[in-house]
Amino acid sequence: MNTTPRLLNRLLLAVVGLIALAASAFGLALLVLPGVAPWWNRTAPRIGDRIADVRTGTTLEGQADTWLWIALAAVLVVVIVLLLLWIAAQGRGRTGLFASVDGRRGRRATASSGDDDGSVRGTVTITAAAAEQALKAALLERSDLAGASVSTWEIRGVPGLKVRVFPRKGVPPYAVAEEVSRLVEALDAVTGYRTPVLISITSGARARFMRTERVD
Amino acid sequence: MTDDPLDRSTAAGTARLVRREMHSSRAVSSVVTAVVLVLVCLVLLFEAVLQAVGDRPFLVDLDAAAAWIGAVPAGVPASLLGAGSFLLLVLGLLLLLLALVPGRRARYTIPNGRAAVVVDAEVVASSLARRARTAAGVAPEQVLVTVGRSSVTVQIRPTSGMPVDADAVRAAVADDLRRSSVEPAPRISVVVAETGVIGQ
């Protein structure tokens, strides 16, 4: 439902995993393979000399050390910002707008207002809260549901509803699905929009600890 | 209603919703990885700034660390290096597996004309347990239903002296599964325990 960047998540996890694997392979090779440790001890000083050359080459007059430290700090700041953006991208996509009709474009809200045609100037907006609460109120009237929550999410540019219902123990899911989808169709008729809907039938903690039996 | 310009729900969109709900988004592991990387970067940043200003290192002396890496099998006991490498190996494999494995959640989907419907396996199990219990005529505590990805196991401990008709239970469970037509359709096995329990 949300716009979590799933492919990016997996790509970045793979990259970090490969880096960790490479480092561990290096450590294990140093221990296990007899030729690797001498080779590394011969190679490392040469790399160190190269780095020292670069450091002296980039040290400005009057400065104690190279300005590359500042460049490194700047790069690290950029990396940190990118990582924070990655975190912020998780679970995004909730929206507060269920539907909006621009009067001048002449769109007609079908079932809601028969006599109003689209030529009226102005905009009609249905907030997400209106649709959510209408559906939730209808869901909470049902005795076979221990709870329900409705939220609105942007799915590929259009708002869609996520309906989470927590049926009591032992309630057949197909019956719940059918009844919830009937309620959704009623909402369609009221708002005039046929939005994408996800019905998620889950076992919340509340349903889990409640008794199976109830008096009908 | 399909020709309606206000119709924003498509079959492809519904299928996409179901697919996304059935698989893990890897959000938690991503956030954990990112937080760890941010912490490492913050330490490095701090040390880099200290070096640039010409101050003394705070936590990690970058020069000493570089020298240590250059001399590596020498400056550290072999057991520690081995353990550290092994830890990194496990961590790397874990992250790689998280990236590559599909990460299916314990959920099923029910075909529905209007919406994308996703059901937790636990809900399916409790519904099946109820059907199995009424078919077998036993108390709720005597039925245990396990719902796996492609199989359903119903374990029943009968009440002493009252035999349980396993075929009737199987038929009831199959009927429940058929009516919800969960996908993928699981295989059913009913196990009736040899020993009974005192009537409840």
Interface residues (C-beta under 8 A of the other chain):
Chain A: M1 N2 T4 R6 N9 R10 L11 L12 L13 A14 V16 G17 L18 I19 A20 L21 A22 A23 S24 A25 F26 G27 L28 L30 L31 A37 W40 N41 A44 P45 I47 G48 I51 A64 D65 W67 W69 I70 L72 A73 L76 V77 V79 I80 L83 L84 W86 I87 Q90 G91 R107 A109 T110 I155 R156 V158 P159 G160 V163 P167 K169 G170 V171 P172 P173 Y174 A177 E178 V180 S181 V184 E185 D188 G192 Y193 R194 T195 P196 V197 L198 I199 S200 I201 T202 S203 R208 T212 E213
Chain B: M1 D4 P5 L6 D7 R8 S9 T10 G13 T14 L17 V18 R20 E21 H23 S25 R26 A27 S29 S30 V31 T33 A34 V35 L37 V38 C41 L42 L44 L45 A48 V49 Q51 A52 G54 A66 A67 I69 G70 A71 V72 P73 A74 A78 L81 G82 G84 S85 F86 L87 L88 L89 L91 G92 L93 L94 L95 L96 L97 L98 A99 L100 I110 N112 G113 R114 A115 A116 V117 V118 V119 D120 E122 V123 V124 S126 S127 A129 R130 R131 P140 D176 R179 S180 S181 V182
